[in-house]
């Protein structure tokens, strides 16, 4: 059994790049003999009809499937990294050594799961560093991306080279920490409220095949509260859950996007929006001060609006209920409410207008009851 066959078997079994030192130890042959065997193997594989090739990565060599055959083995090949995880890995590679806390600031809280998976796959190593952890790439990372060595400087130069050749704004955005955003139709107006210009709208609750494919490229998805478990079956990025019943909800939503999407929001737009929400709320709260009628909220959603308006509550009060009849398939709402407030299914306009219409329906309805002396 010669070094030629032993080295070929080692490269095949490794599944990743293997060092010259390791091959020398496995074969029990001198370094010079191993190098000669590698040269002959590379020549043999390049001259024969084969889907495999042996690549020289400097002090390491790897046996791999030729690029032109890659698409035919996708179903049996190890699962590729999703776009969000790949972006997180790229950020680590470019900025390494990188504190985990700094990465979370750049990529959002969804990156925690990415880091765990990247460490599990062997692409990233994590070591304690003060109150955080320091992240850097491993030699397996270099193997995976066909780099000569796992050297931070070489990695950065390679990445910059790719950016220069591709020249796309999306690639440039990647390195300054920007994110690809998707939003459900109801929250599209939230984007303009925060000054976010680049995003796309998707029906994430019941997406088409095309939308599912597009979601694979998304970093952040903005949705209503309560859908995380459903969405996780086809979305791997960060999910921002939004409430939009009260003015406080809108304030929290705008503030959340400002924190998680720092590089995408327009600070001036955010400031103007928050002021507009505060002023609008004050107007409605002032309008409710003189209302003496007590109310009976039919749902938690209604209760939150009633509490914001500081209205009196009584079991004998005027019943206020949503106009939808149901909030969820398992929660029935009686339609006999003396005042019905519009839900998102029955009202149009941007988020602020929708909230205003809920408050309007309550204040106007109670004012009518007081005028009638009921």
N, C-alpha and C positions, 0 to 999 in steps of 0.2 A: 504494500500500500504506500504510494508516493505522496509527497507534499501537495502535488497538483490536486488529487482527489480529496485529500483531507481539507484543504483550504476551500475547495468548491463546496463541500458538504457544510463546512462551518458558515460560509456566507449564506447559504440557502437556509440553514436552520436558525440563524440569528434573527432574521426578519428586520434588521436595522443595520446601520453601519458598524463595523467592527474594526478595532485598532490594529495596526501592524504589530504592536507588542503582543496583543492577545493572540493573533494568528501564529506568531512565532512560538508562543507558549503551547498552543494547541497542537501544532504540527511537530514540535520538537526539533525543528530545523533552524539553521542559521538565518539571520535577517536577510542576507543576500539571496539565499535560496528561496525564501518566501516572496521577496520582491520579484524574482524571476518568474516564479510560478504565477503570481498575480498578473504579470505582464502577459504571459502566455494565455491565461484564462480570459483576460479582457479581449485579446486578439481572437481567440477561438469563438467567443460569444458574439463579437461584432461581425465575424465572417459567416457564421451559420444562420440559417433561417430559424429564428427564435423570438419569442415574445419577451425574453429576459435579457438584461444587460448588466454589466458590472461597471460601476462608476468609481473613479478615483477621487476621493475627497481629501487628498493630502496625506495625512498620517492615518486615514481610515478609508475603508472600501465598503461598498454596499452592493448587494445583488437586488435588483428591483425590476418591476414590470415596465416595459418601454411605454412612454407617454401615449403613443398612438393606440395602445390596447387598454388603457385605463378605463375608458367608458364602458367596455364590455364586461368588466368584473366588478362593477359597483355593487351589485346585489350580494356578492360574497366577500367583498373586501371589508376591512374594519370600518365602522361608522366614521364618516368625516366630521370635522368640527363644524358646528353651525356658525353662521356669519357673526352673531353677537359674541360667541366664545372666541372666534378667530380674531375679532377686533380687540377683545380683552387681552388675548395672548400677544397680539402685535404691540399693544401699548406697553406691556411688560417688557417685551424684547427691545423695544426702541428706547425706553427710559430706564432700563435696568442699571444698577439695582434700584428697585422702586418700592417704596413703602406701601403696604396694603392700604393704609388709610388714605394715601394720596391717590391711589388707583380708584378707590371707591368714590372719592370726590370727582374724579374725571368720568367714571363710567356709571356711577349710581349704585344703589344697594344690590341690584341684580347681579353685580359682578362677584358677590360672595360665592354664589353657586358655581359661577364660571371657574373661579380660582380653585375650588374644591375638586372639580372635574379635571382641570388641567394638571393639578398635582397628582391626582389618581392616575392619569394617563402617562405621567412621567415627563411632561413638557416643562413643568415649572417646579422649582424647589422653593420652600418657604422656611425661613429661619427667624427666631425671635429677634426683635430689635426695639428695645424700649417698651412702650405700651402697644406697639404695632408689630408687624412682621415685615421682613424684607423679602421681596420676590425677585427671582432671576430665572433665566432659562437654563435648561440642561443640555447635555450633549445630544439627547434624543430630539430636542427641538431642532438642532442643526441638521440632524439626519433627515428629519421629516421635511424640512424646507430646502434640502439639497445644498446647505452651506458647507464650506470647507472646514470650519471650526466654530465652536461655540464661544466666540470672542465678541464681547459687546460692541467694540469698535467696528469689527467686520460686519456684524449684524446690522448696525445702524447705517453703514455705508451701502449695504445691499438694499435695505429698505428705501433709502433715499434715491438709489439708482432706479428702483422699481417705480417710485413716485414720479420721478423725472420722465421716465419712458411712458408712463400711463397718462400723466398730466391732467388727471381729472380732479374736479373740485371735491368729489366725495373722498378720494384718497387723501387729499390735503386736509380735509376736515377731520379725518381720522386722527391725525397726529396733533391737532390742536384741541382734541377732546370733544368734538361735536358728535351728535348722535342722530341716527335716522329715526324719525318719529312717525307713528301711525296713530290715528285717532278715530273713534267711532263717530258716525254722523252727528249725533246729538251734541258732541263736545267740540265740533269744528270751530264754533265761535270762540271757544276758550283759547284757541291758538292766536286769533287776532287780538284778544284781550291781553295776551302776554307778549304780543309783538313777534310771535313765531311765524316765519314765512315759509319755511321748507318742511313739509309734512305730506302725508297722503291719508285719505279717508278710506276706511275699510269696515265692513260689517263683521266685526270680530266675533259676534255672538253666534252667527251662522254663516261662516265664510264660504265662498266658492273655492274651487280648486285653484283658481288664479290668485285669489286673495291669500290663501294659505301659503302658496309659493312665494308671494310677495312678503308675507310676514316673516319668512325665514331671513330676510335681509334687514329686519327692523331691530333696533336697539331698545326702544321704549314704546309701549302701547298704553294709550290713555282710555280707560273704560269706566263704566259704572261699578260701584262697589258690589262685591259678591260673585264675581265671575272668574276668579283666579283658577280654581280647580278645573273649570270647564276649558279654559283657554290653554292650560299647560299641556294639553295633548298635542298641540301643534305650534306653540310659541315658546321660545327658549330665552327671550330677552326679559327686560324689566317691565313690570306691569304697575302702572300708577292708577290706583282706584280713586274715583271722584264721587263725592256727594254733591247734589245740586238742588236741595230743597229750600234752603234758607240763604240769606245774605252772608251769614257766617260760613256756610258751606263754600260759597263762591270765593270768599276771602281766603279760606284754607286751600282751595284748589289752586288759585293763582300763586299763593305763597309756596305750595308744594312744587309746582312747575318751576318757579324761580330758583328753588334750591336744587332740584334734580337736573334741570336743563339750563344751567348757568350760561353756557356758551350759545344757547339758541334764543333765549328771551331777550327782549328789549327793555332794559331797566326803566326807561322813561314811560314806555307803554304800560308796564306793570304798575308803576307809581300812579299814573293817571287812572288806571282801572280800579285800583284799590280805593282811591279817593272817591271815585264815582259810586262805588258800592257803598262806602260809608255814608256818603251824602244821601243816597237813595234810601238806605235803611232808616236813617234819622227822620226822613220825611214820613215814612210809613209809621214808625213808632210814635211820632208826634201826633199823627192822625188818629191813633188808637187810644190816646190818653183819656179822652172824654167818653169813650164807650163804656157803658155800665152793664150791658147785658153779659151774662155768664154763658159759657159755652161748654159743650161736651165733645171733645175730639174723638173721632171714631178709630183713628190709627195713630201709630207712633209718628208718622210723617206729619200729620196734622198737628199733633201735640208740639212738635218742635217749632212750628210757625206760631202757634198760640202762645207758647212760652216767650218767643222772641218779641211778640207784641204786648206781652205782659197782661193778657186778658184773663179775667176771672174764670175759673173752671168749676163746674158743678155737674153732678149726675143728672140734675133736672134741667140743665142748661140746653141751649140751642145746639142740636146735633150738627156737627160739621164733618163731612166725609169726602174722600176723593171721588171724582166722577167716573172712575174707570170700572167700578164694581168689584174688581179684584186687584190685589197687589201682587200676589203670586198664585200659582195654580192651586196651592193648598190653603190659602187664606181668603175666605170670602168676606166681602164688605157689603153691608146692606145699602141699598140704593135709596133708602128713605130719608137721607140726611136733609135737614131743613136748609142747609147751605152746602152746595157741592163746589169743591175747588178743582180747577183743571189740573190734570196730570200731564206728564211729558208726551203721552200718547195723543192728547187732545188739544194741545196748544202749540203754536208755532212761534218763531222768533229766536233770537240768540238767548244764551243762558240767563242773562240779567233780565231780559224781557219776560222770560218764562217764570222766573221767581216773582217778578212784580205782579204778574197776572194771578198768581196764587194768593198773594197778600191782598190784592185788589178785591178778589172775590169775597174774602172774609170781611174786610172792612166795609165794603159797600153793602154786603148782605146784612151785616149787623146794623148798619145805619138805617136800612129800610125797616128792619124790625122795630127799631127805636122810634122812628117817625110814626109808625103805625100803632105804637103803644103796646106792642105784643110782648 
